[in-house]
Amino acid sequence: MKRLLVAQLNELSVRESTSIYIAGIAILTVAWAHLETVPMTNILVWLTCMVVIMLARLKTLRKNHTSGDRYEALVHWRNWRVILNVFYGAGWGAMMFLLNTRQLDFLLIFKFATITAVLGVTMNIMSVSLPTYIGFIIPLILSLLAYIVSGELYLRSQAEVTFVVGVVVYAALLTITAKRMYKISNVAFEQGFERNIALKDTRESHRRELALREQLAVQAQHDELTGMFNRRHMSQELERQSMALHRCNTIFSVMLIDLDHFKEVNDTLGHLIGDQVLIGLSALVSNNLREIDIFGRWGGEEFLCLLPNTNRNEAMICAERLRNGIEHARLVGSHPDLAVTASFGLLTCSEKLEIGKLLNLVDIALYEAKSVGRNRIICSEPF
């Protein structure tokens, strides 16, 4: 009910925004046509009243109603428009008395034709809010009937009755038509509400689908425990670096990191502490790399790091910084005495090499670092 009233009031404002200026032209035309036939005072009184009413109507058009408005406020604005249109209809009816030439002449026909047109046009405009149109038509028809029975037309009784019946029938037809148009408008509004709800649901569903896709994409690329890239994504990045080396004649370095004696940590302190060690190491390494470097969990306690545009010496410096940082870090806050070390296998590529062979070489370098005492860096020969 509330949203329907909002739609009616806003639609009424849209329709009246254009018609109100056309009505102003009609009012000025009627006043101009009677300049030399009725007293100027009558013209000025009627014209002033109509202008004031039109300005008041114009002011109400600036109010944009929303579903956030209170229902009582909406009813207030609707009632205010009804009252304005009561005066508006009475103003057109008063035209018959104030601009009365007391003759059956062209101006009388002109006035009746104008009122007929105003009733029809206003019905098309105000039928979106039936109480507003009823407020307009009742005082206008009553004024018109009062003018007819006042004897100003000098009609015979039978002709006067016929005239009155014709006016009443015309008003009834307009009211019935306006009521039908009002119902049609309400149906259109309700259908519009349903479309908006369906569109909103569709957009929300699409937004959720996109969010789910993004979440799945992140999950497909990242390790669930550490939040770093997973083996699948690191393999893809390794392939990209290899292709870039071939196309652009660049170099890159590959660093394989393995925690020393990690099994002992799991066996003595439990897997929960072991997981925290992996998480802490991931954060430490990630925070000490460049933005262009690519780091991820390769599997178990092994981590892989790709260093684009990095030669052997630069890679060694980076690896030593990480090795030293891991050695002196305390990765688990609940175990400040727990210290871990890591071994590094390093390889710098300056020529196209099969991915499998590249990984085998860096793995051999890591194995050698483990064999000669751990907590050290072994760099495979560059090629």
N, C-alpha and C positions, 0 to 999 in steps of 0.2 A: 504493500500500500504506500509506504513512504517513498520508495524508489520510483513508483508510478507517478506520484505527485511531483517529484523532482523533475522527471522527464516531461510532464505536462507543462510545468511552469517554464522550463528552459525552451521547450519547443514553441510555446506561446510567445516568448521574448523574441525568438528568431523570426517568427512570422510577422509580428507586429513591427519589427525594426524597419521593414520596408514599407508596409502598408500605412504606417502612421504619417509618413511624409506625403503619400498619395492622398490620404484623408485631409491633410492640411491644404493641399492644392484645391481639393473639392470645396472646402470651407471658404477659402478666399474667393473662389469662382462664384459661389452662391452670393457672398457678400457683395462682390463687384456687380453682379447682375441686378441687384436691387438698389443701386446707388441713387437713382433718380426716381424711384417709385415708392419708397418708404422713408420715414424720418431717419436722419443720420444717427440719432440717439439710439434707436432700435437696432440699427446695424452694429454700432459700436458695442452696445451691451451684449448682443449675441456673439459677436466676434471675439470680444474679450473673454467671455465665459468659455467659449470653445478653445481658445488659445491656452487658457489656464489649465483646462482639462487635458489638452494634448501634451502640455509640458509635464504635467504630473504623470501621465501615462509613459512619456518618454523617459522619465527618471526611473520608473520601475524596471525598464528594460536593462539597466546597467547592473542589476542584481543577478549574479550567477549562482544558482542554487546547486548544492552538492548533497550527496548521501550523508555527509557528516552533519548537516543541519538538523536541528531538532524538529520533530514532527509538528509540534505546536507552532514553531516559527514558520514552517512551510504553509500551514493552514492560515496563519496570519497574513502572509503575503498573498495567498490565493484570495482570501476575503477582501484584502485591500484592493486587489485588481477588480473583483466583482463590484465593489463600491464605486471605483473609478468609472467602470463601464455603465453603471446605473446612471451616473451623471452624464456620461458620454451619450447614452441613448436619450436621456431627457433633454440634452442640448439639441440634438437633431429634431426631437419632437417640438421643442420650444421655437424652432425656426418657423414652424407653420403659423405661430401666433405673432412673434416679433417681426417677422418679415411678411406679414399678411397685406396683400394689395387690395383685398376685399373685392376682387374681380375674378371672373372665370377666364383667365388669360393664359398666355404662354408661360409666365413665371410660375403660376400655380401648377401647371403640368410639369414644368422643370423641377419644382420642389418635390412633387410626388415621384418623379422619375429618379431624382437624386436619392430620396429615401429608399426606394426600391433597390437601387444599385448598392447603397450602403448596407442594407439588410443582407443582400446576397453575398457581397464581398466579405463582410464581417463574419458571416456564418462560416465561410471557408477558412477564415483566419482563427476564429475563436472556438470552433467546434472541438479543438483539441482539449479544451477545458469547458465542459458544458455549463457549469454554474456561471462562468464568466459571460458566456453568450446569452444565457437566460437573463442575467442581470442587465445586459444591454438591450435585449429585444422587448422586455416587458414595459419599461417606461416609455420607450419609443412608440410602441403600438398603442399604449394607453393614451399618450398625448395625441396620437393621430386620430384615434377614435373620438377623443374629446373635441378635437377640432371639427370633425365631421358632424357630430351631433350638436355642435354649438350654433349651427345655422349660418356659419360664415360662407358656406358654399351655395346657399339659397337653393337647396335641392328639395324636391317633393319628398313626402314621407316614405313612399315606396322606394324611390331612388336612393334615399338616405340609408334605408335598411339594407338595400342591395349593396351599397358601398361598404357599409359596416361589415356585412357578412363576407364580402370579398376580402377585406383587410384581415378579418379573423381567420379565414381559411388560408390566406397566404402566410400569415404568421404561424398557423398550426403546421403547414407544410414545411416551412423553414425549420421549425422546432424539431419535427420528426426527422427531417434530413440531418439536422445538426446532431441529434441523438445517435443516429446510425453512424455518422462520421466519427462521433466520439468513441463509439464501441470499436469501430475499425481501427482508430488510432491507438486505443488501448491494446488491442490484439497485436498491432505492429510493435508497440513498446515492449510487450511481454515477449514477443519473438526476438526482439533485439536484445532483451535481457538474457534470454536463453542462449543466443548466439555469443554474447559477450562472455557468459559463464563457460560455454563450450570452448571459446577461443582462449580464455584464461587457463582453463584446464589443459588445453592442448599445449599452450606455451609452458605451463608448469611441468607437464609431462616431458616436453622437449628439453627443458632446462635440467630436469632430473636425469634424463637419458644422457645428455652431454656431460653432466657431472659424473655419472656412472662410468661413461666411456673414459673420461679423464682419470678417474680413480683406477679403472682397470688397466689403463695405459701405464700409470705410475706403478701399479703393482707388478705389471709385466716387466718393468725395467728395473725395479728396485728390490733389494734384499729386505725381507720382512723384518729381520732382527735389527740390523744396523741402520737401515734406511739408505744405505749406499746403493750404487748400481749393482745389479746382479751379474752373474757369469754370462748370461745370454746377451745382455746389453754391452758388456765389455768386449765380447767377441765381435759384435757388430762395429763397435768403435775401433777395435783393432784392425778390422778390415778396411774401414774408412781411412785410417791413418796410412795403411799400406798402399791404398789406391792414390792418396794424396802424394805420397812419396814418389810413386811412379809418374803421376801427371805433372807435378810441380817441381820435381827434383829437390824435395825437402828432406829433412831428417827427423827422426823422432826416437825417443828412448822408451824402453819397456822395463818396468821395475816390478819384480815379484817379491812379496813380503810374506814371511812365515813366522808365526810366533814360536819361540823356543819353549820346549817342555810344556806345551799347552795341555797335553793330556794329564800331566801331574796336577795342574790347577783344577781340572775337572774332577780328578779322582780324589783329591784331598779336600777341596773346598766346595765341590758340587757344581753342577752344570749352571745353576743360576748365577754364581759368581763368574763362571767361565763366560757366560753370555755378557755379563757386565764388562768383562775385560775386552771382549770383541767390540762392544759398543764404544767403550772409552778409547780404544785404539783407533777405531774408525773416525771418531770425532777429532782426535789429535792429528792424525795424518791429513784429513780433509782440511783442517784449519791451517795447515802449514804448506799447502800447495797453491799454485797460481789458479786464476779463474779458468785458464785454458786447459789446465791439466784435468785428466779424467781418472777417477778413482772408484774402485768397486770391490766387492767381495768376490773372490774367485772360487772359493769353496772351503768349508771347514774353517781353519784358522789362517788360510792363505788369502792375500789381497793383491790385486793387480793395479798398477798405476801406469798410465800412458802420459808421456811428457812430450808434447808436440814441439817442434823446432828446438830441440834440446840436444846438444852434443854430449860426448862421453864425459868430459870434465864437469860440465854443468849438471849432468845427471848424478855424478859421484858426489858433488857438493850437496845436492838435494837429498840424496839417500843418506849421507852422513848426518845431515841436520835431523832427518826423521829418526834414524837409528839412535842418535844421542837423546833426542826428545823422548822416545819410548823408554829408553833405559832409565832415565831420571824421573819419569812421570809416575804418578800413583793413579792408576786408572779406575780403581774402585774406592769410593769414598768410605765405605764401611770397613775396608781393610787397608788402612794407611801403610801397613808394613809390606803389603804385597807389591813386589817389583817384578816386572817381566822384561824380557829382551826379545829382539826379533832379528832374523837373518834375512839378507837381501841378495837376490839375484838380479843382475843388471845387464841390459843389452842395448846398444845403440845401432840403429838401422840407417844406413845411407843408400842402400840399394834394395830393389824389389826382392822380397823373399817370401816363400810359401809360409802361410800362417802356422801350419803345423810344425814346420822346422824351426820357425822363430820361437814358438813357445817351448819347444824341446830344448833349444839352446839356453834360454833364460832359466828353464827348470834345472838344467845341468849346473848352471852357475849357482843357483840357490842350493842345490844338493852339495856342491863343493863347499859353500859357506857353512852349511851344517856340519860337514865332515871335518873341517879344520878348526872347529871349536865354537861355532854359533856366534851370535851377536856381532856379525861382521858383514862386509859387503864384498861380493865377488862379481867382477864385471867380465862378461864374455868379450872376447876380442871383437872389435868393430870390423865391419865388412861393408 
